[in-house]
C-alpha cells in the first residue's frame, strides 16, 4: 500500500532525479515457531547480496530478528524492525552504536514497555472498576516468566491487588486446562491476568467459556487480537480482553488504515501491518532528507526525523495517529496513554462479535463490559 | 474432586479412543504404528475442510473425515508398509516419516495456525456448581458407542474372529484360511477410524492443530505400553489411569508436570512390568 501510494504520488527525488521505490519480498516464515533462525538470516543475505536493497523492513520473532540483525549490520543496511519486542534488539544500539546504529524499531514497544502498559491497564481497572482479586496464568516461556516475576508479582500488590491464585504456567502444548480453570473458580478471582502468545491461548479461551468461569480474562492473548478469533472460538471469547496494537482495528488512532487495508485485502491487518506501512513512508522521507542512499546518511536522517517527532497522520496519509519518535536506542517512543507523546497500545475487548478498544480513553471506542 | 471426575472421565475416553486403535494394529498386524498421531490430525483437518471450508453439513463432514482418514491409512499400508512387513525397524521408520510428511503437508495447505471448529452440541449442564458443556458429554457418549461397536466387531463378527485368531497365533490363523493381509488392512483402517473419531470429537474443544499429531502419538504409545501391547482392555484401563493422573497432577502439583505424566508412566512400566497391566508378552518379562 505505502509503496504504491508513494510511487503514484511521484516517488522520491534525490539530487533532482526522480526515483520509484521498488519492493523485494522474502518470506522468513517466522510466525511458525518450528522454522529455524537460519531461514531469517538467509533471507537478509539474499536481500543484501542478490537484490542489493537499501533498507530492510520486517522481522517478527525476537530470536530470529536478533540473528537477522547481525546479518543486516554486517552489510550496513538500515533495518527497521516491525514486529519483535526483545529489549536486546535496541539495547545493542546503545552498547555498540557504530555497529548497530542501522537498527530501528517501529513496533511493538519493547518488552519493558509492554509490561508497563499491562500495569497501566491494571491501575485503570483498580481505579475504575474496583477489582481486587486477581489470578495470574501464562504460557510457560522465558518472556512470560520474566514478565510475571519482575512486573506482575512486583507491581500488582502495590496497586492494591490480592493475588488469589497462580502464577500458573501452562505448557505451550497443553490441550486440557480443566484443572487450571477449576483452580481459578475456587480462587474466587474477579479478574484473570493472562499472558498467551501461542495456541494454548485458544485452548484457554475455550475452557474458560466451557467451564463457565466468572472471572474475566484481561491481559495478553495474541490470537484473540485477530478478527477471525470470534469464529475460531465460536464466540466463546466474548468479554475476553487483550492488549493490542490500536492500528489493527476501528478507532480514532488506526481506523483510517484499518478501513483502507480491509478494503484492499479483504481481511483485517495484524499488528505488523500499520507499522510497516508507516516505516515505508519514514524511510522514503529519510532518503529524501539525506538526498542519498548512503546507509550512514539514511540513519542520520531517520534519527533526526525520529528525534524531532512526527505525528503519524502527517507522515503517512493513513498512518496511526500517534507521535512517531525514536529514543536514543532507536526504539519507538512509548506514549503510555497519550498519543501526543508517542506510540500507545490499546486494550481490546470482544463484545458480541466486535472488537472494541476500551482503554486508553484517547483510543477507546467503547467501555469495558463485565460478565 | 468432582471436576477431576468429570474432566478426567472425558479425557480418559478421548485417550482410550486414540490408544485402542494403536493397540488393535499391534495386536493384529504386529505393527508399532507411529503414523497413528497423523490419523488423529488428518481427521481434525479434514473435518475443518469439509465442515468449515466446503460448508458441508456436520454429520456428512464427520463421515467424510473418517472415510478420508481410513482411506489414507490403507493407501499408506499398501504403498509402503506391506513391502516391509516383519521388519519392525523399517515399519517404525516408515510410519514416523509418514507422520512428519503429513504434518508438513497440513502446514503447507492449512498454515501453521490452529483452526477452530464449532461445538457439535451447544450449551451445557451444571453439576454441583461445575459446568459441563454438551460437547464433552458428546465425547463420552460417542466413545461408549464406538467402544461398544468395536467390542461387538471383535467378539461377534467373522472379521473380529479373524483378527483375534491372528493376534493369538499368526501361523495357525493363516493355516485355517485367515487372510493376513486383508486383516492387517482392516485393522489399520479401523485403527485410523478410532483415532479419527477422537480427532473429530475433540477438535471443537481444542483446535485442529499440527501439535495434535504428536499429542495423540505420545499419549497413545504411553497408554498402550501401560495397558500392555495388544491388549484392548488394558489400553482402556490405562487411558483412564493416565487421564485422571494428568488432571490430578495438574490440580494438586503443577500444570507444568502434566505433560510428563505419560512419559513417567512409560519409564516406570517398562522397568517394573514390561508387558503392561494386561499384556500377554510374558516372554519379554521372562527375558528381562
Interface residues (C-beta under 8 A of the other chain):
Chain A: X29 X31 X32 X34 X140 X168 X169 X170 X171 X173 X174 X175 X176 X177 X178 X179 X180 X182 X183 X185 X199 X202 X203 X206 X210 X211 X212 X223 X231 X232 X233 X234
Chain B: X3 X4 X6 X7 X11 X107 X112 X113 X114 X115 X116 X118 X119 X124 X126 X130 X131 X133 X135 X136 X202 X204 X205 X206 X207 X209 X211 X212 X214 X215 X246 X247 X250 X251 X255 X256 X258 X259
